[in-house]
Structures are given as structure tokens and as C-alpha cells.
Amino acid sequence: MVWCHAPEPGNLLAIQDLALRLCRSRPGLSVLITIPKQATPSDLPQSGNSKILIDFAPEDHPTSTKLFLDHWQPDTCIWAWGRLMPNLIIEMADRGCPMFLIDGDSDGFDGRRDRWLSDLTRGLLSHFSAIMVRSEAGFHRLVRLGLDRKNVELTSALLAGGQALPCHESDLADLSCALVGRPIWFANQVLEGELGTVLAAHRQSLRLSHRLLLILQPAEAALANRFAARMSDQDFRVHKWGDFGYPDASTQIMIAGDPAEAGLFYRLAPVSFLGSSLVSEGSGCDPFEAAALGSAVLYGPKIRRFLPSYTRLVAEGAARIVNDATTLGTAVSRLIAPDQAATMAHAGWDVISRGAALTDKVIDLVQDTLDTRERRG
């Protein structure tokens, strides 16, 4: 069990990304992520991965911290940012649990306690085996608190980096062969209220590129048959992925039902519209999954959960917002030009690559620590 504490507001996505990388790097590993206490338990987010657990941090009281650590029994702790909890950290140190502080910054050590009880803060920091900060200001703040410069490392910030979703290589090879020469775009996680917009955009784009293929993934697998019927009613020529054979030259839309195959379609499509983002019941889907596989990103305005990720991509020219069928159709028509999509895809790759060095460093630290603990029995 690796415990990641994320006290900084808005950094949960980056911590979840790190947790997923940790789980993939070591079979049998589980990761606990804690966040500060919220108003109600219903505010607690879900991880969507059985190996990644999310809970509230305990109160910083000796009894609460003991109960918390007795229950979870972490083998190591990654503490992101700052806002240290003295009782919890001291109890961890007494139990011999290795701790790493990462992504530190000056505003994480600028509370009243840090200003007036600098000896306490310096003592707490001495329990961390490694200390990494993301800014010069954070570096100088910890040095002013009394840490030796050689014990503080300046690194990049901890950023969500996107995971390369898997796919079956045989499916990729066969489908690529069947679709060779055809322009393709992918609409992922499409809600029922978005289907009309996506179909209208596709019809608009077909006027300029009559061989264009739309691959569409419903937000729920159970919607696939209903979506296919609506497409046929609108005279689209539809192929259902998983049925016998492959789409032929006359196929205009291929509908897929299994969300686990998104990695295959991101690899095939240079342009992807990320659904669950046009209507009020949507909350968006992770744009880094598309960017990590070289697909330019189009999205709607309802993306509250992944807003920081989209903001990073937009700032670098790797994603564009669309609001209706006309803007979506226009964007698809422009981006199926190989040079346009390639420029956006390259920008997306640059974004998700930043911070990779820090993530790799933390994973190596955790691996070495767990290996050492296992050898000691």
C-alpha cells in the first residue's frame, strides 16, 4: 500500500495519474489517496479503479492518526505540496514508514505555524527521505525554514500526463488495413443528448470529404443498438464494430460498444471529439488519453472535472472547444487535413510530456523503497 496525501486544492487529477502509473509499474500494489476533510462525504470523488482508493485524511489528533494508520498500514507515503500535519507525520516516522515530499511550493509553507514555529516545521521536514519543490520560491522558502540546500531538489511541477490506453495490435493492424486511405474522426463517450449534434456535424463534413468515416463510442455500451437505429433512420450507412467483417468503402459510421477499446480508435483517428461535454449532465472525459495517442482534441463546454487538463491543452494549441453541430463539423473538416491534425497532436504530446521526469523519479523512489522493505521482511 502506497499512501498519497493531496492537500492542495485542484491537484487531485495529477495525483490520480501518478497513482495509476504506480499501480501499473508494480503488480499487486494498491494506492490510497487522501484529501482534506470536506463538508459532506458525498463530496468525496471516485477513482474509477479498484486499486486506487480515495478517502478523507484523518484529523491531526494522536488518536485519529493512530486509528487511520492502524487501518491502512501504508508501506510508504508520498506527500504532495505542503500543509504538514505534525501528529500524523510524527506517527508515521515512529512507525518507520518512509515518506517523500514532492511538488512543494512556497504557499504550502506560508501558514501561521510555519512562520512562527519554524523549528517545528523544520523538524517535520527532517522526517522526509526526499524533498522536491516545483519553484524557486518554494526552494528558497524551505531553505529559510532551515533546511540544507543540498537536501532540497528543484524539479518540474507534478502534472497529469495521460496514459497510453492499450489496444490489441492485431485489431489495429487489421482495421488500419481495412480503412487505408480514408479520413477518420472519433467521437468518444457520446451521450444520448449529444448524438444529434455529432450526426449533424458528420453530415456537414461528408459534403466536403465524402469518404470520411466517423467512429462513434456511446457513453454507455447499452446505448449502442439505440444509436445504430437512429443512424439508420437518418440514412447513414452503419457498421457495428464486433459484427462479422470490417467496414467497407460505403460505410459512413462505425459504432463501437466497448469503452475499453478507446485506445484502438484514438490510434486510428487523427481527430477526436470528446463527448459527455456538450450537455448539462456531462462532466467531460480525460483529454490526455487522446493526446497521449496522437489525436487532436475537440470538446464541448461541460468539462468541469477535467477543466485544468483541457486548459493546458488549449493554451498550447492542442485542443479546441465546439458548441454546436456547425462548429464541430467545421472543426472536423479543417482538422482532417493531415498537417492541421499533426500540428495539434504534436502540441498535445509536448503538454503531456511535461512533468514526466518527476513522475518517473517518484516511481523509482517508491519501487526502490518497497524493494528494500521486502528484502528486510
C-alpha positions in Angstrom: 0.0 0.0 0.0 1.3 3.4 -1.1 -0.4 6.4 0.5 -0.5 9.7 -1.4 -1.7 12.7 0.5 -3.0 15.6 -1.7 -3.7 18.6 0.4 -3.6 21.2 -2.4 -6.9 22.0 -4.0 -7.2 21.2 -7.7 -4.3 18.8 -7.8 -6.2 15.5 -7.5 -6.1 14.7 -11.2 -2.3 14.8 -11.2 -2.2 12.6 -8.0 -4.6 10.1 -9.6 -2.4 10.0 -12.7 0.6 9.2 -10.5 -1.3 6.6 -8.6 -2.3 4.9 -11.9 1.3 4.9 -13.0 2.4 3.4 -9.7 -0.2 0.6 -9.9 0.8 -0.3 -13.5 4.5 -0.3 -12.5 4.1 -2.9 -9.7 1.7 -5.8 -9.7 -0.2 -6.2 -6.5 0.2 -2.6 -5.5 -2.7 -0.5 -4.1 -2.7 3.3 -3.7 -4.6 5.3 -1.1 -5.2 8.9 -1.9 -6.3 11.2 0.9 -7.7 14.7 0.6 -8.6 17.3 3.3 -11.9 16.9 5.0 -14.8 18.3 3.0 -18.3 19.4 4.0 -20.0 16.1 3.5 -19.0 12.6 2.5 -20.8 13.0 -0.8 -18.1 15.4 -1.9 -15.6 12.5 -2.0 -14.6 11.8 -5.6 -14.4 8.3 -7.1 -11.2 6.9 -8.6 -12.8 4.5 -11.1 -10.0 2.0 -10.4 -10.3 -0.8 -7.8 -6.6 -0.5 -7.0 -6.9 3.3 -6.2 -8.8 4.2 -3.1 -9.8 7.8 -2.2 -10.6 8.8 1.4 -10.5 11.9 3.6 -7.4 12.5 5.7 -7.8 12.0 9.4 -8.0 14.8 11.9 -4.5 15.7 13.1 -5.0 14.3 16.6 -2.9 11.5 18.1 -5.9 9.2 18.5 -7.2 9.8 14.9 -3.8 9.4 13.3 -3.2 6.1 15.1 -6.6 4.7 14.1 -6.0 5.8 10.5 -2.6 4.2 10.2 -3.6 1.0 12.0 -6.4 0.6 9.4 -4.5 1.4 6.2 -1.0 0.3 7.2 0.8 2.1 4.3 4.3 0.9 3.3 5.4 4.4 2.2 3.9 7.9 1.9 4.0 10.5 -0.9 3.1 13.9 0.5 2.3 16.5 -2.2 2.7 20.2 -1.8 2.8 21.2 1.9 0.4 22.0 4.7 2.0 19.5 7.1 0.1 17.7 9.8 2.5 17.3 12.8 0.8 14.4 14.7 0.3 12.4 11.5 3.9 12.8 10.3 5.5 12.1 13.6 3.4 8.9 14.0 4.4 7.8 10.5 8.1 8.4 11.4 7.7 6.5 14.7 6.4 3.5 12.7 9.4 3.6 10.3 7.3 4.4 7.2 9.4 6.1 4.5 8.0 9.5 3.4 8.7 11.7 0.3 7.6 15.3 0.0 7.0 16.3 -3.7 5.6 19.3 -5.6 6.4 21.6 -2.7 5.9 25.4 -3.2 6.1 28.4 -1.0 2.4 28.8 -0.5 2.3 25.3 1.0 4.6 26.5 3.9 3.3 30.0 4.5 0.8 29.4 7.3 1.0 30.9 10.8 2.6 27.8 12.2 5.4 27.8 9.5 6.1 31.5 10.2 6.1 31.4 14.0 7.1 27.8 14.7 9.8 27.3 12.1 11.7 24.9 14.3 8.6 22.6 14.3 8.3 22.8 10.6 12.0 22.1 10.1 11.7 19.1 12.4 8.8 17.7 10.5 10.6 18.1 7.2 13.6 16.2 8.5 11.4 13.0 8.6 11.1 13.0 4.8 13.6 10.9 2.9 13.4 13.1 -0.2 12.1 16.7 -0.6 11.3 18.1 -4.0 9.9 21.6 -4.8 8.4 22.9 -8.1 9.6 26.5 -7.9 12.5 28.7 -7.0 10.2 30.4 -4.4 9.5 27.0 -2.8 13.2 26.2 -2.7 14.1 29.4 -1.0 11.2 29.2 1.4 12.4 25.8 2.7 16.0 27.0 2.9 14.8 29.9 5.0 13.0 27.4 7.3 16.4 25.9 8.0 16.8 23.0 5.5 20.2 22.5 4.0 20.2 23.4 0.3 21.6 20.0 -0.7 18.6 18.3 0.8 16.0 20.2 -1.3 15.7 19.3 -5.0 14.1 21.7 -7.5 12.0 19.7 -10.1 9.2 20.3 -12.5 5.7 20.5 -11.2 3.6 17.4 -10.7 1.2 17.3 -13.7 -1.2 14.8 -15.0 0.4 13.2 -18.0 -2.1 10.9 -19.7 -1.9 7.2 -20.1 -1.4 5.3 -23.3 -4.6 3.3 -23.4 -4.0 -0.3 -24.5 -5.3 -2.0 -27.7 -4.9 -5.3 -29.4 -2.2 -5.0 -32.0 -3.9 -7.4 -34.4 -7.1 -5.3 -34.3 -5.1 -2.2 -35.0 -3.3 -3.8 -38.0 -6.4 -5.3 -39.5 -8.6 -2.2 -39.1 -5.9 0.1 -40.4 -5.6 -2.1 -43.5 -9.4 -2.1 -44.0 -9.6 1.7 -43.7 -6.4 2.6 -45.5 -6.6 6.0 -47.3 -9.8 7.0 -45.5 -10.0 10.1 -43.3 -11.3 9.2 -39.9 -12.6 11.0 -36.8 -13.6 9.5 -33.5 -16.4 10.7 -31.2 -15.9 9.1 -27.7 -18.3 8.9 -24.7 -21.2 10.4 -26.6 -24.3 10.9 -24.5 -27.8 10.5 -26.0 -28.4 14.2 -25.9 -25.3 14.7 -28.0 -25.9 12.2 -30.7 -28.0 14.6 -32.9 -25.2 17.2 -32.8 -22.5 14.6 -33.7 -24.5 13.2 -36.6 -25.3 16.6 -38.0 -21.6 17.6 -37.8 -20.7 14.4 -39.6 -23.3 15.0 -42.4 -21.8 18.5 -42.8 -18.3 17.2 -43.0 -19.3 14.5 -45.5 -20.2 17.2 -48.0 -16.5 18.2 -48.2 -15.0 14.7 -47.7 -17.4 12.0 -49.0 -15.1 9.2 -47.8 -14.9 10.4 -44.2 -15.6 7.8 -41.6 -17.0 8.5 -38.1 -16.2 6.0 -35.3 -18.6 6.6 -32.5 -18.4 5.2 -29.0 -21.5 5.8 -26.8 -21.1 6.9 -23.2 -22.8 3.6 -22.2 -22.4 0.3 -24.1 -26.2 -0.3 -23.7 -26.9 2.7 -26.0 -25.1 1.2 -29.0 -28.2 -0.5 -30.5 -30.4 2.5 -30.0 -27.8 4.8 -31.5 -27.3 2.5 -34.5 -31.1 2.5 -35.1 -31.2 6.3 -35.1 -28.3 6.5 -37.5 -30.0 4.1 -39.9 -33.2 6.1 -39.7 -31.2 9.1 -40.9 -30.0 7.1 -43.9 -26.4 6.7 -42.6 -24.7 3.5 -43.7 -23.6 1.9 -40.4 -21.3 -0.9 -39.4 -21.2 -2.2 -35.8 -17.7 -3.0 -34.6 -17.7 -6.6 -33.4 -20.0 -7.8 -36.0 -18.7 -10.0 -38.8 -16.2 -8.3 -41.1 -14.9 -4.8 -41.4 -16.4 -1.5 -42.6 -16.3 -1.3 -46.4 -15.9 1.7 -48.7 -19.6 2.6 -48.4 -19.6 2.7 -44.5 -20.1 6.2 -43.1 -20.3 5.4 -39.4 -18.8 2.6 -37.4 -20.4 2.3 -33.9 -18.4 0.6 -31.1 -19.8 -0.6 -27.8 -16.9 -1.4 -25.5 -15.3 1.6 -23.8 -12.1 -0.5 -23.2 -11.4 -0.2 -26.9 -11.0 3.6 -26.9 -7.2 3.2 -27.2 -7.7 1.5 -30.6 -9.8 4.3 -32.0 -7.6 7.1 -30.7 -4.7 5.4 -32.6 -6.7 5.3 -35.8 -8.3 8.8 -35.7 -6.1 11.9 -36.0 -9.1 14.0 -34.7 -11.3 13.1 -31.7 -14.4 14.7 -30.3 -14.6 14.0 -26.6 -18.2 13.7 -25.7 -20.1 14.0 -22.3 -19.2 17.6 -22.8 -22.0 19.3 -24.7 -25.0 18.8 -22.4 -25.6 19.7 -18.8 -25.5 16.1 -17.5 -22.0 15.7 -18.9 -18.7 16.3 -17.0 -16.2 15.6 -19.8 -13.7 12.8 -20.2 -9.9 12.8 -19.9 -8.4 14.6 -22.9 -4.9 13.4 -22.1 -5.9 9.9 -23.1 -6.5 11.2 -26.7 -3.4 13.5 -26.7 -1.2 10.6 -25.4 -2.1 8.7 -28.6 -1.6 11.5 -31.1 -5.2 12.6 -31.6 -6.2 16.3 -31.8 -8.9 17.1 -29.3 -12.3 18.8 -29.8 -14.6 19.2 -26.9 -17.8 20.9 -25.6 -18.1 23.4 -22.7 -19.3 20.9 -19.9 -15.9 19.6 -18.7 -15.8 20.6 -15.1 -14.0 17.6 -13.8 -11.1 17.9 -16.3 -11.0 21.6 -16.7 -7.3 22.0 -15.8 -6.3 19.4 -18.3 -8.3 21.0 -21.2 -6.9 24.4 -20.2 -3.4 23.2 -20.6 -4.1 21.7 -24.0 -5.9 24.8 -25.2 -3.1 27.1 -24.1 -0.7 25.1 -26.3 -3.0 24.8 -29.3 -3.7 21.1 -28.8 -7.5 21.3 -28.2 -10.4 23.4 -29.5 -13.8 24.0 -28.0 -17.0 23.5 -30.0 -20.5 24.4 -29.0 -22.9 23.0 -31.7 -23.1 20.9 -34.8 -21.8 23.7 -37.1 -18.7 24.4 -35.2 -18.0 20.7 -34.7 -18.5 20.0 -38.4 -16.3 22.9 -39.4 -13.5 21.9 -37.0 -13.6 18.3 -38.2 -13.4 19.4 -41.8 -10.4 21.5 -41.1 -8.5 19.1 -38.9 -8.8 16.0 -41.2 -6.1 17.7 -43.2 -3.0 15.8 -42.1 -0.8 18.9 -41.4 -3.5 20.5 -39.3 -4.1 17.5 -37.1 -0.4 16.7 -36.8 0.4 20.3 -35.5 -2.2 19.9 -32.8 -1.1 16.3 -32.0 2.5 17.4 -31.6 1.4 20.3 -29.3 -0.6 17.8 -27.2 2.3 15.4 -26.9 4.5 18.3 -25.6 1.9 19.1 -22.9 1.6 15.6 -21.6 5.3 15.0 -21.6 6.0 17.9 -19.2 6.4 16.6 -15.7 7.2 13.1 -16.8 10.7 13.3 -15.3 9.2 14.0 -11.8 6.7 11.2 -12.1 9.4 8.7 -13.2 11.6 9.9 -10.3 8.9 9.3 -7.8 8.0 5.9 -9.2 11.7 4.9 -9.0 11.8 6.1 -5.3 8.8 4.1 -4.4 10.0 1.0 -6.2 13.4 1.1 -4.5 11.7 1.7 -1.1 9.3 -1.2 -1.5 12.1 -3.5 -2.7 14.2 -2.6 0.3 11.2 -3.3 2.7 10.5 -6.6 1.1 14.2 -7.7 1.4 14.1 -6.9 5.1 10.9 -8.9 5.5 
